[in-house]
Amino acid sequence: MPAIILIALILSYTGFIIYKKTKDLKEGKSCCGGCSSCSSKGECK
């Protein structure tokens, strides 16, 4: 039973991280801090 709870928590956290990253990308936020040195600056809004 504890293993099932642990797996559920890990999957929930992973899902939250994926959701947050997707939401941030749609809003134009990025983790690089600036577009001048970013490898994906062509994708910025």
C-alpha angles and dihedrals in degrees: 000000000000089000091056091050091049092049090048091052093049092049092047092051092047091050091050092051092050091047092049094048091049092048092048092050091051090051091051096249119141138185095225096078097222139033097222094077098026118118091215098045091129090066095054120106 
